[in-house]
Amino acid sequence: MAYPKLTSKPGAIETAAAIRAGEMSPSEAVDAAIVRIEELDQHVNAVAVGDFERAAAIARAMDKQTPRDDQPLFGVPMTIKESFDIEGLPTCWGHPEFKDNIAKSDSKVVRQLKAAGAIIVGKTNVPIDLADWQSFNEVYGRTNNPHAHDRSPGGSSGGSAAAVASGMVPIEYGTDIGGSVRVPAHFCGIWGHKTSWGLISKQGHDHPMMAGEPAHDGALSIAGPLARNPDDIELLVKLTATLPITAKNKPLRDCRFLLLTDHPVSPIDDSVRGPVEAAAAQIEKAGMRVDRATDLLPDLAQQQEDYLRMLNIAMARGAPSPDGKRATATDWFDLLDAQARNELAWEALFETYDFVLAPPAPVLAVKHRHEAVFKGDLEINGQSHPAGGGLAWAGIATFPNLPSTVLPVGSSVVDGTELPCGMQVMGPRWADFDCIAAAREIGQIVNG
C-alpha cells in the first residue's frame, strides 16, 4: 500500500527552478506559502511564530534581483524549527517564562540557508525542551499530524514535519537526539536525514536559559533537514555541511544490506514491521542482498543502556536525575569510552555491510496525550511497553554518531486510519550522501 500523500506541491529545487525560469517571482512563491499556512494551520498548528511581513519584504526586494549561482534556493519559502535562533524572533523551546526571549542574531544554519537564497516565513512548533515525540506546549499549543488530527506529527521536530507534509512549505530544518528528525518524518510520511554528528553546526541552537551566550555543541544532538523528496534533502545537507564529505557512489546493485526488525529492548508493531519487511523484500527482488542477522552487531542492549544514560545527562546538562543522583565526571568519561568502543564496532560492521535498514520507531503516529509520550507506555501488538524503550530504534544511529536517512516506504491502517510508515537507511559515519543516494534508489524501487 502506498503511503498516504497530502500534497502535490513542488519541492524546493522545483520551486527555485520555476523562479529562475520566470514562471513565478519570489513574492509569488512567498505569498502562496503564507496563504497555505493561513489556510492549513487552522487545523494543523505547525507554524508557531510567523514572520510574514518581513518575508514578504525580502521577497519583494529579491523580485528585482537576478539569482546567483551560489543561491540554489533563491526565493524559496521555508520554515525553521523554533529552537533555532532567528534574529528578531522568539526562541523559547516551549517555556512560557522564555516566550519573550528574542534572538539577537541568526543561528549558523539560518545564515547558511539565507545565503543560499531561502526566505524564512516562520518557525515551527516543538515540545518543551525538545523532549517528546509530540509537539505541544503552553506557549504555542498542540501540533496535529496532517494525516490524522487526533495523532501526533512526532517530536521534537513535529511542527517541522507537519509543515512540510501538509504542503505549507517545501523544506525545513530540525534537530535530532532521540529521533527528533527521523520520527516526525516517519509519522508524517516525508523524508528526513539525521546527519553524522559534527557535520552541521548547531551554533545558535541553544537553550534559552543560556541568555544568548554561545554554548557547546551537545553530545549526540545533530541538525538535519526534512523535505518531501531526497533531492531537496541532499541539497540542504550540501548547503549546511561544515566538512567536505563526498559520496562513494557505489552502485546500489552491488551493495549489501542488513535489515534490523528485532531489538532486545524494543519490539516493533506489526503496522511498522509490515511495510518495512515489504520494502526489504522489494529490494531483494531487485537483486540486492539483504541479511536479517549477523554476529557483527554490537551488544544492542548495552548500547541502548549507554545511549539512554548519555542522553539523559546531556539533556539535563548534568543536573541530578529524578532519583537525586548526579553523574560524575568519571561517569561521563566512562560513557565516552563506551561510545568510542561502540563506534568501532559499527565501523567493523560496515566493512561487510554497506547499509543497515531499520524502522525509525516501533509504532506509527501515536494519538495525542496530555503528558509526554515517554512518561507512559506504547501499545505494541496489543501489549503495553515502556515508551522509553522505543528510543532504541533512534539510538541505533545516534549513539555511534551515524548518518541515517528516513524515507516513506508504505502505510498501515490503525484503528481505521491509514498512517504512513518510514524506514531508516544507515551507513558509516560521514557517509551522509551515500545514505541519501541509497534511500533515493530504494524509494524508486519501493514507491515506483
C-alpha positions as CSV (number, residue, x, y, z in Angstrom):
1,M,0.0,0.0,0.0
2,A,1.5,3.4,-1.0
3,Y,1.9,5.8,1.8
4,P,-0.9,8.5,2.1
5,K,0.1,11.7,0.3
6,L,-1.4,15.0,1.3
7,T,0.1,17.4,-1.2
8,S,1.4,17.6,-4.7
9,K,3.0,21.0,-4.1
10,P,6.5,21.4,-5.7
11,G,9.7,20.9,-3.7
12,A,12.4,23.4,-3.1
13,I,14.5,22.7,-6.1
14,E,11.4,22.7,-8.4
15,T,10.3,26.0,-6.9
16,A,13.7,27.6,-7.3
17,A,13.8,26.4,-11.0
18,A,10.4,27.9,-11.6
19,I,11.6,31.2,-10.2
20,R,14.8,31.2,-12.3
21,A,12.7,30.4,-15.4
22,G,10.5,33.4,-14.7
23,E,7.4,31.3,-14.1
24,M,6.9,32.9,-10.7
25,S,8.6,35.6,-8.7
26,P,9.9,35.2,-5.1
27,S,7.0,37.3,-4.0
28,E,4.5,35.0,-5.6
29,A,6.2,31.9,-4.0
30,V,6.2,33.5,-0.6
31,D,2.7,34.9,-0.8
32,A,1.5,31.4,-1.9
33,A,3.2,29.8,1.1
34,I,1.7,32.3,3.5
35,V,-1.8,31.7,2.1
36,R,-1.3,27.9,2.5
37,I,-0.1,28.4,6.1
38,E,-3.1,30.6,7.0
39,E,-5.5,28.1,5.5
40,L,-3.9,24.8,6.6
41,D,-2.6,25.8,10.0
42,Q,-6.0,26.3,11.4
43,H,-6.2,22.6,11.6
44,V,-2.5,21.6,12.0
45,N,-0.9,24.4,14.1
46,A,2.6,23.7,12.8
47,V,3.8,27.3,12.5
48,A,4.4,28.6,16.0
49,V,5.9,32.0,15.0
50,G,5.0,33.7,11.7
51,D,7.4,36.2,10.1
52,F,5.2,37.0,7.2
53,E,5.7,40.7,6.8
54,R,9.5,40.5,6.9
55,A,9.4,37.5,4.5
56,A,7.2,39.4,2.0
57,A,9.5,42.4,2.1
58,I,12.6,40.3,1.5
59,A,10.8,38.6,-1.4
60,R,9.8,41.9,-3.0
61,A,13.4,43.0,-2.8
62,M,14.5,39.7,-4.4
63,D,12.0,40.3,-7.2
64,K,14.4,42.9,-8.6
65,Q,17.5,40.7,-8.3
66,T,19.0,38.0,-10.5
67,P,19.7,34.7,-8.8
68,R,23.4,34.0,-8.4
69,D,25.0,30.6,-8.9
70,D,25.6,30.3,-5.2
71,Q,21.8,30.8,-4.5
72,P,20.2,27.5,-5.4
73,L,17.3,28.3,-3.0
74,F,16.7,31.8,-4.5
75,G,13.2,32.9,-3.5
76,V,12.2,29.6,-1.9
77,P,10.0,30.0,1.2
78,M,10.7,27.7,4.2
79,T,10.3,27.4,7.9
80,I,12.7,26.5,10.7
81,K,12.3,24.7,14.0
82,E,11.5,27.1,16.8
83,S,14.7,26.1,18.7
84,F,16.9,27.7,16.1
85,D,17.7,31.4,16.7
86,I,16.4,33.9,14.0
87,E,17.1,37.5,14.6
88,G,14.1,39.4,15.9
89,L,12.0,36.3,16.6
90,P,11.4,34.5,20.0
91,T,13.3,31.3,20.9
92,C,11.6,29.7,23.9
93,W,11.7,25.9,23.4
94,G,8.1,25.8,24.7
95,H,8.7,27.5,28.0
96,P,6.3,30.3,29.0
97,E,9.0,32.0,31.0
98,F,11.1,32.4,27.9
99,K,8.3,33.4,25.4
100,D,9.8,37.0,25.2
101,N,13.3,35.8,24.6
102,I,14.1,37.5,21.3
103,A,17.1,36.3,19.4
104,K,19.7,39.0,18.6
105,S,21.2,37.1,15.7
106,D,20.6,34.2,13.3
107,S,21.9,30.7,14.0
108,K,24.6,29.5,11.6
109,V,22.2,27.1,9.8
110,V,19.8,30.0,9.2
111,R,22.6,32.2,7.9
112,Q,23.7,29.4,5.5
113,L,20.1,28.9,4.2
114,K,19.6,32.7,3.8
115,A,22.9,32.9,1.9
116,A,21.6,30.3,-0.5
117,G,18.5,32.4,-1.2
118,A,15.9,30.8,1.1
119,I,13.3,33.1,2.6
120,I,12.2,32.2,6.2
121,V,8.5,32.7,6.7
122,G,8.3,31.4,10.3
123,K,9.3,29.0,13.0
124,T,7.7,25.6,13.7
125,N,6.4,24.1,16.9
126,V,8.2,21.9,19.4
127,P,7.6,20.1,22.7
128,I,9.0,21.6,25.9
129,D,12.8,21.2,25.9
130,L,12.6,19.3,22.6
131,A,12.0,16.2,24.8
132,D,9.0,14.3,23.4
133,W,7.5,12.5,20.4
134,Q,4.7,15.0,20.5
135,S,4.9,18.8,19.8
136,F,2.8,20.7,22.3
137,N,3.5,23.4,25.0
138,E,1.7,26.1,26.9
139,V,3.0,28.9,24.6
140,Y,2.1,27.6,21.1
141,G,-0.4,24.8,21.8
142,R,-0.5,21.4,20.1
143,T,0.5,20.4,16.6
144,N,-1.6,17.8,14.8
145,N,-0.5,15.2,12.3
146,P,-1.7,16.3,8.9
147,H,-2.8,12.7,8.2
148,A,-4.9,12.4,11.3
149,H,-5.6,15.4,13.5
150,D,-6.1,13.2,16.6
151,R,-2.5,12.0,16.4
152,S,1.0,13.4,16.9
153,P,3.2,14.5,14.0
154,G,6.2,13.4,16.1
155,G,8.7,15.4,18.0
156,S,10.7,17.2,18.7
157,S,10.7,18.5,15.1
158,G,7.0,17.8,14.8
159,G,5.9,21.2,13.6
160,S,8.7,21.0,11.0
161,A,7.4,17.7,9.6
162,A,3.8,18.8,9.7
163,A,4.5,22.0,7.8
164,V,6.3,20.0,5.1
165,A,3.9,17.1,4.9
166,S,0.8,19.3,4.6
167,G,2.4,21.4,1.8
168,M,2.8,24.7,3.7
169,V,6.5,24.8,2.8
170,P,8.7,22.5,0.7
171,I,11.6,22.2,3.2
172,E,12.5,22.6,6.8
173,Y,15.5,22.2,9.2
174,G,15.2,20.4,12.5
175,T,17.3,18.7,15.1
176,D,17.6,15.1,16.4
177,I,18.9,13.5,19.5
178,G,16.2,10.9,20.2
179,G,14.8,10.5,16.7
180,S,13.6,14.1,16.6
181,V,14.0,14.4,12.8
182,R,13.5,10.7,11.9
183,V,10.4,10.0,14.0
184,P,8.4,13.1,12.6
185,A,9.4,12.1,9.1
186,H,8.2,8.6,9.8
187,F,4.9,9.8,11.5
188,C,4.2,12.2,8.7
189,G,5.3,10.3,5.6
190,I,8.1,12.5,4.4
191,W,11.9,12.4,4.1
192,G,14.3,13.3,6.9
193,H,18.0,13.0,7.4
194,K,19.9,12.6,10.7
195,T,23.4,13.9,9.8
196,S,26.7,12.5,11.1
197,W,27.4,14.1,14.5
198,G,29.6,17.2,13.9
199,L,28.7,17.7,10.2
200,I,26.3,20.5,10.7
201,S,26.9,23.4,13.0
202,K,24.4,23.9,15.8
203,Q,25.7,27.4,16.7
204,G,22.7,29.5,17.6
205,H,20.7,26.4,18.7
206,D,21.0,26.9,22.4
207,H,18.5,26.6,25.3
208,P,17.0,30.0,26.1
209,M,18.3,29.7,29.7
210,M,21.7,30.4,28.1
211,A,20.5,34.0,27.6
212,G,22.1,34.3,24.2
213,E,25.6,33.2,25.3
214,P,27.3,30.7,23.0
215,A,27.2,27.1,24.1
216,H,29.0,23.9,23.3
217,D,27.6,21.6,20.6
218,G,25.9,19.0,22.8
219,A,26.8,15.3,22.7
220,L,24.6,13.2,20.4
221,S,22.5,16.0,19.1
222,I,22.5,16.9,15.4
223,A,20.8,19.3,13.0
224,G,19.2,17.8,9.9
225,P,16.8,18.6,7.1
226,L,13.2,17.5,6.3
227,A,11.6,17.6,2.8
228,R,9.2,15.7,0.5
229,N,11.9,14.3,-1.7
230,P,15.6,13.2,-1.5
231,D,17.0,15.7,-3.9
232,D,16.0,18.6,-1.6
233,I,17.4,16.7,1.4
234,E,20.7,16.3,-0.4
235,L,20.9,19.9,-1.3
236,L,20.1,21.1,2.2
237,V,23.0,18.9,3.6
238,K,25.4,20.3,0.9
239,L,24.5,23.9,1.8
240,T,24.9,23.5,5.5
241,A,27.8,20.9,5.8
242,T,30.9,22.3,7.6
243,L,33.1,19.4,6.4
244,P,34.0,18.5,2.8
245,I,32.4,15.0,2.8
246,T,31.8,13.2,-0.5
247,A,29.9,10.2,-1.7
248,K,31.4,6.8,-2.8
249,N,28.7,6.4,-5.4
250,K,28.8,2.6,-5.2
251,P,26.0,1.2,-7.4
252,L,23.1,0.0,-5.3
253,R,23.0,-3.3,-7.0
254,D,26.5,-4.0,-5.6
255,C,25.5,-3.1,-2.1
256,R,24.9,-5.5,0.8
257,F,22.2,-4.6,3.4
258,L,21.5,-5.7,6.9
259,L,17.8,-5.5,8.0
260,L,17.1,-5.0,11.7
261,T,13.5,-5.5,12.8
262,D,14.2,-7.1,16.2
263,H,15.8,-5.4,19.1
264,P,16.4,-6.8,22.6
265,V,15.0,-3.7,24.2
266,S,12.0,-2.8,22.0
267,P,9.7,-4.9,19.8
268,I,8.0,-3.3,16.8
269,D,4.3,-3.2,16.0
270,D,3.1,-5.2,13.0
271,S,1.9,-1.9,11.5
272,V,5.6,-1.0,11.2
273,R,7.0,-4.4,10.5
274,G,4.7,-5.0,7.6
275,P,5.8,-2.0,5.4
276,V,9.5,-2.3,6.4
277,E,9.6,-6.0,5.6
278,A,7.8,-5.4,2.3
279,A,10.3,-2.8,1.4
280,A,13.2,-5.2,2.2
281,A,11.5,-7.8,0.0
282,Q,11.3,-5.4,-2.9
283,I,15.0,-4.6,-2.5
284,E,15.8,-8.3,-2.6
285,K,13.5,-8.8,-5.7
286,A,15.5,-6.0,-7.4
287,G,18.6,-8.1,-7.0
288,M,20.3,-6.8,-3.8
289,R,21.3,-9.0,-0.8
290,V,19.5,-8.3,2.4
291,D,20.7,-10.2,5.5
292,R,18.5,-10.4,8.6
293,A,21.1,-11.5,11.2
294,T,24.8,-11.1,11.8
295,D,27.3,-11.8,14.5
296,L,28.9,-8.4,13.7
297,L,26.3,-6.3,15.6
298,P,27.4,-4.7,18.8
299,D,25.6,-5.6,22.0
300,L,22.4,-3.6,21.3
301,A,21.0,-3.9,24.8
302,Q,24.3,-2.5,26.2
303,Q,24.3,0.2,23.5
304,Q,20.8,1.3,24.5
305,E,21.7,1.4,28.2
306,D,24.7,3.6,27.5
307,Y,22.8,5.7,25.0
308,L,20.0,6.5,27.4
309,R,22.4,7.4,30.2
310,M,24.4,9.7,27.9
311,L,21.1,11.2,26.5
312,N,19.7,11.9,29.9
313,I,22.9,13.5,31.2
314,A,23.3,15.6,28.1
315,M,19.7,16.9,28.0
316,A,19.7,17.6,31.8
317,R,23.2,19.3,31.5
318,G,24.4,17.1,34.3
319,A,21.6,18.0,36.7
320,P,20.6,15.3,39.2
321,S,18.3,12.6,37.8
322,P,14.8,12.0,39.3
323,D,16.3,9.7,41.9
324,G,18.6,12.6,43.1
325,K,21.8,11.1,41.8
326,R,24.2,13.2,39.7
327,A,26.6,11.8,37.2
328,T,30.3,12.4,38.0
329,A,33.0,13.4,35.6
330,T,34.2,9.8,35.8
331,D,30.8,8.6,34.8
332,W,30.9,10.9,31.7
333,F,34.3,9.8,30.6
334,D,33.3,6.2,31.0
335,L,30.4,6.8,28.7
336,L,32.7,8.5,26.2
337,D,34.9,5.4,26.3
338,A,31.8,3.1,25.8
339,Q,30.7,5.3,22.9
340,A,34.1,5.1,21.3
341,R,34.0,1.2,21.5
342,N,30.6,1.2,20.1
343,E,31.6,3.4,17.2
344,L,34.5,1.0,16.4
345,A,32.1,-2.0,16.5
346,W,29.8,-0.3,13.9
347,E,32.8,0.6,11.8
348,A,33.8,-3.0,11.7
349,L,30.2,-4.0,10.7
350,F,30.3,-1.5,7.8
351,E,33.3,-3.3,6.4
352,T,30.9,-6.1,5.5
353,Y,27.6,-4.2,5.0
354,D,27.1,-1.0,3.0
355,F,23.8,0.0,4.8
356,V,21.7,-1.0,7.7
357,L,17.9,-0.8,7.3
358,A,15.6,-0.4,10.4
359,P,12.3,1.2,11.5
360,P,12.7,4.7,12.9
361,A,10.3,3.9,15.8
362,P,8.4,0.8,17.0
363,V,4.9,2.3,16.2
364,L,3.2,4.6,13.7
365,A,1.9,8.1,14.7
366,V,0.7,7.9,18.3
367,K,-2.6,9.5,19.5
368,H,-2.4,12.8,21.4
369,R,-1.7,12.5,25.1
370,H,-1.9,15.1,27.9
371,E,1.6,14.1,29.1
372,A,4.8,13.3,27.4
373,V,4.9,10.0,25.5
374,F,8.0,8.9,27.5
375,K,6.1,9.2,30.8
376,G,3.8,6.4,29.6
377,D,3.6,3.3,27.5
378,L,3.4,2.4,23.9
379,E,1.0,-0.2,22.7
380,I,2.8,-2.7,20.5
381,N,0.8,-5.6,19.1
382,G,-1.8,-5.2,21.8
383,Q,0.7,-5.1,24.7
384,S,2.0,-2.2,26.8
385,H,5.7,-1.5,26.7
386,P,7.6,1.4,28.4
387,A,7.8,4.2,25.8
388,G,11.4,4.9,26.6
389,G,12.3,1.6,25.1
390,G,11.1,2.9,21.8
391,L,14.1,5.2,21.7
392,A,16.2,2.1,20.9
393,W,15.4,2.5,17.2
394,A,16.7,6.1,17.3
395,G,19.7,5.2,19.4
396,I,21.0,2.6,16.9
397,A,22.3,5.5,14.8
398,T,22.5,8.2,17.5
399,F,24.9,6.7,20.0
400,P,27.6,5.8,17.4
401,N,27.1,9.1,15.6
402,L,26.0,7.5,12.3
403,P,24.0,9.2,9.5
404,S,20.5,7.9,8.8
405,T,18.1,8.9,6.0
406,V,14.4,8.2,6.6
407,L,12.2,7.6,3.6
408,P,8.5,6.7,3.4
409,V,8.0,3.1,2.4
410,G,4.3,2.4,2.8
411,S,1.4,2.6,5.3
412,S,-0.8,0.6,7.6
413,V,-4.4,1.1,8.7
414,V,-4.5,1.6,12.5
415,D,-7.9,2.0,14.2
416,G,-9.5,2.7,10.8
417,T,-6.9,5.4,9.8
418,E,-4.3,5.0,7.2
419,L,-0.9,6.1,8.6
420,P,2.5,6.4,6.8
421,C,5.5,4.4,7.7
422,G,9.1,5.2,7.2
423,M,12.4,3.3,7.1
424,Q,15.9,4.3,8.2
425,V,18.9,3.8,5.8
426,M,22.0,4.0,8.0
427,G,25.6,4.0,6.9
428,P,29.1,4.6,8.2
429,R,29.9,8.0,9.8
430,W,30.4,10.7,7.2
431,A,28.6,8.6,4.5
432,D,25.6,11.0,4.6
433,F,25.4,11.5,0.8
434,D,25.6,7.7,0.3
435,C,22.7,7.2,2.7
436,I,20.6,9.7,0.9
437,A,21.5,8.3,-2.5
438,A,20.7,4.7,-1.4
439,A,17.4,5.9,0.1
440,R,16.6,7.7,-3.2
441,E,17.1,4.5,-5.2
442,I,15.2,2.4,-2.6
443,G,12.3,4.9,-2.8
444,Q,12.2,4.4,-6.5
445,I,12.1,0.6,-6.1
446,V,9.5,0.7,-3.3
447,N,7.3,3.5,-4.4
448,G,7.7,3.4,-8.2
